């Protein structure tokens, strides 16, 4: 009888135990070693009281420990809460309470102040990752292996314009109905067409849906995963050359840094089978550089955590359809609507609504979405403005919501604005994103003061330092007598943004 092709990491551990599964920070784990570590970590988690359905937060950088613990949680039937390692303790407290997490595992090097400020969990429920990393001697002890029936659900936190983060459950599920199967097959046939002879470099943070999805897909396909703990262009070139990387996905900021480094050093671009880019609009100058240096290997994706991937731009279409983000995947329906809900004519700009086999119905521990966000037909309001051309390609032209994308990371102005209202002299504040050559957008704040006089920048900077993670803090503060408002008093952020974006290729 022909052996079934493995589809989960532990099956590779049994069928090809010596296959290299993970490379990270000088550590190389074969499929069998990875599975043994996951079994040992699962036992450690079980001794801490973790079982089926429990939610465990992982505040870890891009390391092998994250992969081990993800598999350990999968073996226990527990769920994984991705926690950004750059968040302040106050922000982490909110996530843990909102998600109803049972345990937090962290790998902060200087954790005393952080752990001391966590109030959402008992001290015994805040565990350093090294406590669950078994010594080599323990790995030699024979123990029953725990099978994987699937990979664990992961909870990703995102936000709307209300400012408070919201949890989204990403289910790593087998194909179900025909529409879901077609969608999954089409996504898999794009730039993540991994095979057992591939080497996938992962540079994205693992609390993010993209980074974790790359790892799960690669491990299930038997590919080798190479983890880059912190992105740097020189290290990227080193890793790709040393390990023969065939696939990599990054955000535009990473590609911009690679271009600058390559132009400064003259280093020859290594050969890869595919490059993926997502999370923010991609300037044509970057696409031309990739084409010149790497060839026709670039795949551009567009989507959201709430809907999954929506469109894909394949290598041959970048220059025939400039400004587009591609064609919808199979099983994805996109509508462009006017503000009254009616459908736009072909080529007319409007708000993007999308229906996919994985579109959420609501956020974690929250009521179902209202009809203004998800309608009765299952279409979700994505939050961007765009148009579809006669060939079916989607073009994004503006952002309906106020979200800022800086270095591929979503930043939500309402959350930032709420922090600055704590300053006694801030009367009103509007946070926007403006063009940035390196990061795509940077955060700036326009504000009114109660006295009518500017507030010292140092005071505002201190508010941000105490309340917000570094990447969320405004890079400049602009004092105005009156913020622009409409007839009912709503601040018109479009008027603040327009002068900054007037000469850009796109308005997002």
C-alpha positions in Angstrom: 0.0 0.0 0.0 1.3 3.5 -0.9 2.2 5.6 2.1 0.0 8.7 2.5 1.7 12.0 1.9 2.2 13.6 5.4 0.1 16.6 6.0 1.0 17.5 9.6 4.5 18.1 11.2 4.4 15.0 13.4 3.7 12.8 10.4 6.9 14.0 8.9 8.6 13.1 12.2 7.5 9.5 11.7 8.0 9.1 7.9 11.2 11.2 7.5 12.6 11.8 11.0 15.9 13.2 9.8 14.4 15.8 7.5 15.5 19.3 8.7 12.4 21.1 9.9 13.5 24.4 11.6 16.7 26.4 11.6 16.9 29.4 14.0 19.8 31.2 15.8 22.3 28.4 15.1 19.9 25.7 16.2 18.9 23.1 13.7 16.0 20.7 14.5 15.0 17.7 12.5 11.4 16.7 12.2 11.8 14.1 15.0 13.7 16.5 17.3 11.0 19.2 16.8 8.3 16.7 17.6 10.1 15.4 20.7 10.5 19.0 22.0 6.9 19.7 21.4 5.9 16.5 23.4 8.1 17.6 26.3 6.7 21.2 26.2 3.2 19.8 26.1 3.9 17.9 29.2 5.3 21.0 30.9 2.2 22.9 29.9 0.0 20.1 31.2 1.7 20.3 34.6 0.9 24.0 34.6 -2.8 23.1 34.2 -3.2 23.7 30.5 -5.7 21.5 28.7 -8.2 21.5 25.8 -9.7 24.9 25.0 -7.4 26.9 27.3 -5.9 30.1 25.8 -2.2 30.6 26.2 -0.5 33.8 25.3 2.9 33.6 23.6 4.9 36.8 23.9 7.9 35.5 21.9 10.1 36.8 19.2 10.7 34.8 15.9 12.4 31.8 17.5 12.3 28.0 17.5 10.6 28.2 20.9 7.5 29.7 19.3 7.3 26.8 16.8 7.8 24.2 19.6 5.1 25.8 21.8 2.6 26.2 18.9 2.9 22.4 18.3 2.7 21.7 22.0 -0.5 23.7 22.3 -1.9 21.8 19.2 -1.2 18.5 20.9 -3.1 19.6 24.0 -6.0 21.1 22.0 -5.3 24.5 23.6 -5.4 27.8 21.8 -2.6 30.3 21.0 -2.9 34.0 21.7 -0.3 35.9 19.8 1.1 38.8 21.9 3.3 41.4 20.3 6.5 41.4 22.3 6.8 45.2 21.9 3.6 46.0 23.7 3.7 47.6 27.2 2.4 45.7 30.2 -0.8 47.8 30.3 -1.6 46.8 26.7 -0.8 43.1 27.4 -3.1 43.2 30.4 -6.0 44.2 28.2 -5.4 41.4 25.7 -5.1 38.8 28.4 -8.3 39.9 30.1 -10.3 40.3 26.9 -9.2 36.9 25.6 -9.7 35.2 29.0 -6.2 33.8 28.8 -5.0 31.2 31.3 -1.2 31.5 30.9 1.4 33.8 29.4 4.8 32.6 28.1 7.4 35.2 27.4 11.0 35.5 26.3 11.9 39.1 27.3 15.5 39.4 28.2 14.9 42.0 30.9 11.5 41.0 32.1 11.4 42.1 35.8 9.6 45.4 35.2 7.3 44.0 32.6 6.3 41.0 34.7 5.9 43.1 37.8 3.3 45.3 35.9 1.2 42.4 34.8 -2.0 42.3 36.8 -4.2 40.2 34.5 -2.7 36.9 35.6 -1.3 35.5 38.8 2.5 35.5 38.9 2.5 31.7 38.7 0.7 32.0 35.4 3.4 34.2 33.8 6.2 31.8 32.7 9.5 32.3 30.9 9.8 30.3 27.8 13.1 28.7 29.0 11.1 27.0 31.7 9.3 25.0 29.0 12.5 24.3 27.0 13.6 20.8 28.1 17.3 19.9 28.6 18.8 17.5 26.1 18.9 14.7 28.8 15.1 14.9 29.2 14.6 14.6 25.5 16.3 11.2 25.6 13.7 9.8 28.0 11.1 7.7 26.2 7.6 8.9 26.5 4.4 8.4 24.6 4.1 10.8 21.7 1.0 13.0 21.4 -0.5 12.9 18.0 -1.6 16.0 16.1 -5.2 16.0 14.8 -4.8 19.6 13.5 -2.9 22.8 14.3 -4.1 25.0 17.1 -6.5 27.9 16.7 -4.6 31.2 16.9 -6.1 34.4 18.2 -4.8 37.6 16.5 -5.7 41.0 17.9 -6.6 43.8 15.6 -8.6 47.0 15.9 -11.4 49.0 14.3 -11.8 52.8 14.5 -13.2 52.4 18.1 -9.6 52.1 19.3 -9.8 49.0 21.5 -8.1 45.9 20.0 -10.4 43.0 19.1 -9.6 39.3 19.0 -10.0 37.2 15.8 -9.8 33.4 15.9 -7.8 32.0 13.0 -8.8 28.3 12.6 -6.3 26.1 10.9 -8.9 23.7 9.6 -9.0 21.0 6.9 -10.9 21.6 3.7 -14.6 21.5 4.3 -17.2 22.5 1.6 -16.3 22.9 -2.0 -16.0 26.6 -1.9 -13.5 26.4 1.0 -11.5 23.7 -0.8 -11.3 25.8 -4.0 -10.2 28.9 -2.0 -7.5 27.0 0.0 -6.2 25.3 -3.2 -6.0 28.6 -5.0 -4.2 30.3 -2.1 -1.8 27.3 -1.9 -1.0 27.6 -5.7 0.2 31.1 -5.3 3.5 32.2 -3.8 3.1 29.6 -1.0 3.4 26.7 -3.3 5.8 25.0 -0.9 7.1 21.5 -1.3 9.4 19.1 0.6 12.5 20.4 -1.2 11.8 24.1 -0.3 13.4 26.3 2.3 11.1 29.1 3.6 12.6 32.1 5.3 10.2 33.7 7.9 11.0 37.2 8.9 7.5 38.4 9.9 6.6 38.5 13.6 4.8 35.4 14.8 2.0 37.1 16.6 1.0 38.3 13.1 -1.2 36.1 11.0 1.2 36.1 8.0 4.3 34.9 10.0 2.4 32.1 11.7 0.6 31.0 8.6 3.9 30.7 6.7 5.4 28.5 9.4 2.3 26.2 9.5 2.0 25.9 5.8 5.8 25.1 5.4 5.8 22.5 8.2 2.8 20.7 6.8 4.3 20.6 3.4 7.6 19.2 4.8 9.6 22.3 3.8 12.5 23.6 6.0 11.7 26.8 8.0 14.5 29.3 8.6 13.6 31.9 11.2 15.0 35.4 11.2 14.7 36.8 14.7 15.2 40.5 13.8 15.1 41.6 10.2 18.2 43.3 8.8 19.2 43.4 5.1 22.7 42.0 5.7 21.5 39.1 7.7 18.7 38.4 5.2 21.3 38.1 2.4 23.4 35.8 4.7 20.5 33.5 5.5 19.2 33.2 2.0 22.7 32.4 0.6 23.7 30.1 3.5 20.5 28.0 3.5 19.4 28.1 -0.1 16.1 29.9 0.7 13.6 29.4 -2.1 10.6 31.4 -0.7 10.3 34.6 1.3 7.5 37.0 2.2 8.0 40.5 3.5 6.4 43.9 3.8 7.3 46.9 1.6 9.5 48.4 4.3 11.7 45.3 4.3 12.0 45.4 0.5 12.9 49.1 0.6 15.7 48.3 3.1 16.9 45.4 1.0 17.1 47.7 -2.1 19.1 50.4 -0.2 21.5 47.8 1.2 22.0 46.2 -2.1 22.6 49.5 -3.9 25.1 50.5 -1.2 27.0 47.3 -1.1 26.6 46.0 -4.7 25.8 42.5 -3.2 24.4 40.2 -5.8 20.8 39.3 -5.3 20.4 35.5 -4.5 18.2 33.3 -6.6 14.7 32.5 -5.1 11.7 30.8 -6.5 9.2 33.3 -5.2 8.9 36.5 -3.2 5.7 37.6 -1.5 4.7 41.1 -0.5 1.7 42.3 1.4 0.4 44.4 4.3 0.7 47.8 2.5 0.7 49.3 -1.0 3.8 48.5 -3.0 5.4 51.4 -5.0 6.2 50.6 -8.6 9.8 51.6 -8.0 10.1 48.7 -5.6 8.5 46.3 -8.1 10.9 47.4 -10.8 13.9 46.8 -8.6 12.6 43.3 -7.6 12.1 42.5 -11.3 15.6 43.7 -12.2 17.3 41.9 -9.4 15.3 38.7 -8.9 13.3 38.2 -12.1 9.6 37.6 -12.4 9.1 36.1 -8.9 7.0 38.7 -7.1 3.5 37.8 -5.8 1.5 40.7 -4.2 -1.3 39.7 -1.8 -4.2 41.8 -0.4 -6.5 40.9 2.3 -7.4 41.4 6.0 -7.3 39.4 9.2 -11.2 39.4 9.2 -11.6 38.1 5.7 -8.4 36.2 4.9 -6.6 36.8 1.6 -8.7 38.5 -1.1 -6.6 39.0 -4.2 -3.3 38.0 -5.7 -1.1 39.8 -8.2 1.0 37.3 -10.1 4.4 38.2 -11.5 3.3 38.6 -15.1 0.7 41.3 -14.3 2.6 43.9 -12.2 3.5 46.1 -15.2 0.4 45.4 -17.4 -1.9 46.4 -14.5 0.1 49.1 -12.5 -1.5 50.1 -9.3 -3.7 47.0 -9.0 -3.5 44.4 -6.2 -4.6 41.6 -8.4 -7.5 39.2 -9.1 -9.7 37.7 -6.4 -8.9 34.2 -5.3 -11.4 31.4 -6.2 -14.2 31.5 -3.7 -13.8 35.2 -3.0 -16.6 37.6 -4.0 -15.9 41.4 -4.0 -18.4 44.2 -4.4 -17.7 47.9 -4.7 -20.5 49.9 -3.1 -21.6 53.5 -2.8 -22.3 55.0 0.6 -26.0 54.2 0.2 -25.2 50.5 -0.2 -25.9 50.3 -4.0 -23.4 48.7 -6.3 -20.9 50.9 -8.2 -20.6 50.8 -11.9 -17.6 49.1 -13.5 -14.6 51.4 -12.8 -16.4 53.5 -10.3 -14.7 54.0 -6.9 -16.5 52.9 -3.8 -16.1 51.0 -0.5 -14.8 47.5 -0.8 -17.0 44.7 0.6 -15.8 41.1 0.5 -17.2 37.6 1.1 -14.8 34.7 1.6 -15.1 31.2 3.0 -13.2 32.4 6.1 -14.8 35.7 6.8 -15.5 36.2 10.5 -19.0 36.6 11.9 -17.8 38.4 15.0 -14.8 39.1 17.3 -13.7 37.0 20.2 -16.0 37.3 23.3 -18.1 40.0 21.5 -21.5 40.1 19.9 -22.0 39.3 16.2 -21.0 42.0 13.8 -23.7 44.5 12.9 -25.1 44.9 9.4 -23.0 48.1 8.9 -19.9 45.8 9.1 -21.2 42.4 7.9 -24.4 42.2 5.9 -27.0 39.4 5.7 -25.3 37.9 2.7 -22.0 37.5 4.5 -20.1 40.4 2.9 -17.8 42.3 5.2 -16.9 46.0 5.0 -13.1 45.9 4.5 -12.5 49.5 5.1 -10.8 50.5 1.9 -12.0 52.4 -1.2 -11.3 51.0 -4.6 -12.5 50.0 -8.0 -12.6 47.0 -10.3 -11.5 47.2 -13.9 -13.0 45.4 -16.9 -10.6 42.5 -16.5 -11.6 41.9 -12.8 -8.5 43.4 -11.3 -9.0 45.3 -8.0 -7.4 48.7 -7.6 -7.2 50.3 -4.1 -7.3 54.1 -4.1 -8.0 55.2 -0.6 -8.7 54.1 2.9 -12.2 54.4 4.3 -11.1 53.7 7.8 -8.5 55.7 9.6 -6.0 52.8 10.0 -2.3 53.6 9.5 0.1 51.0 8.1 3.7 51.6 9.2 6.2 49.0 8.2 3.4 46.6 7.4 2.0 46.9 11.0 -1.5 48.2 11.5 -1.8 51.2 13.8 -5.1 52.5 15.0 -5.4 56.3 15.6 -8.3 56.1 18.1 -6.2 54.1 20.5 -3.4 56.7 20.2 -5.7 59.6 20.5 -7.3 58.2 23.7 -3.9 58.1 25.3 -3.2 61.8 24.7 -6.5 62.9 26.2 -4.8 62.1 29.5 -2.7 65.3 29.1 -4.5 68.1 31.0 -4.0 70.7 28.2 -5.1 68.6 25.2 -8.5 69.6 24.1 -8.8 67.6 20.9 -6.4 65.5 18.8 -6.4 63.8 15.4 -3.8 61.2 14.5 -3.1 60.5 10.9 -0.6 58.6 8.7 1.6 60.6 6.3 4.0 59.3 3.6 7.3 57.8 4.7 9.8 56.5 2.2 11.0 53.7 4.4 7.9 52.6 6.4 5.2 53.6 4.0 3.5 55.8 6.6 4.5 57.5 9.8 2.3 58.7 12.6 1.8 62.4 13.2 -0.7 64.2 15.5 -2.6 67.4 15.0 -4.0 68.8 18.2 -5.9 71.7 19.8 -4.9 72.9 23.2 -7.2 74.2 25.9 -5.1 77.3 26.3 -4.8 78.0 22.6 -1.0 77.8 22.9 1.3 75.0 21.8 2.2 72.3 24.3 5.9 71.5 24.7 6.8 68.5 22.5 8.6 67.0 25.4 5.4 66.8 27.4 3.6 65.0 24.6 6.5 62.7 23.9 6.4 61.7 27.6 2.7 60.8 27.4 3.4 58.5 24.4 6.4 56.9 26.2 4.3 56.0 29.2 1.2 54.8 27.4 2.1 53.4 24.0 4.4 50.9 22.3 7.2 52.7 20.5 5.9 52.0 17.0 2.5 53.7 17.9 4.0 57.0 19.1 3.6 60.0 16.9 6.8 61.2 15.2 5.7 64.8 15.3 3.0 67.0 16.8 1.3 69.9 15.0 -0.6 72.5 17.1 -3.7 74.1 15.4 -6.2 76.5 16.6 -9.1 74.5 15.2 -9.2 71.1 13.7 -11.2 70.8 10.5 -14.8 69.6 11.2 -18.0 68.9 9.3 -21.4 70.4 10.2 -22.0 68.0 13.1 -18.5 68.5 14.6 -16.7 65.4 13.3 -13.0 65.9 12.6 -12.3 65.7 8.9 -9.1 63.7 8.8 -9.1 63.6 5.0 -8.4 67.3 5.0 -5.5 66.8 7.3 -4.1 64.0 5.1 -4.7 65.5 1.7 -1.7 68.0 1.6 0.7 65.2 2.6 -0.6 62.7 0.0 -1.3 65.1 -2.9 1.8 64.0 -5.0 1.8 60.3 -4.0 1.1 57.4 -6.4 -1.8 56.3 -4.1 -3.6 57.8 -1.2 -2.8 55.0 1.2 
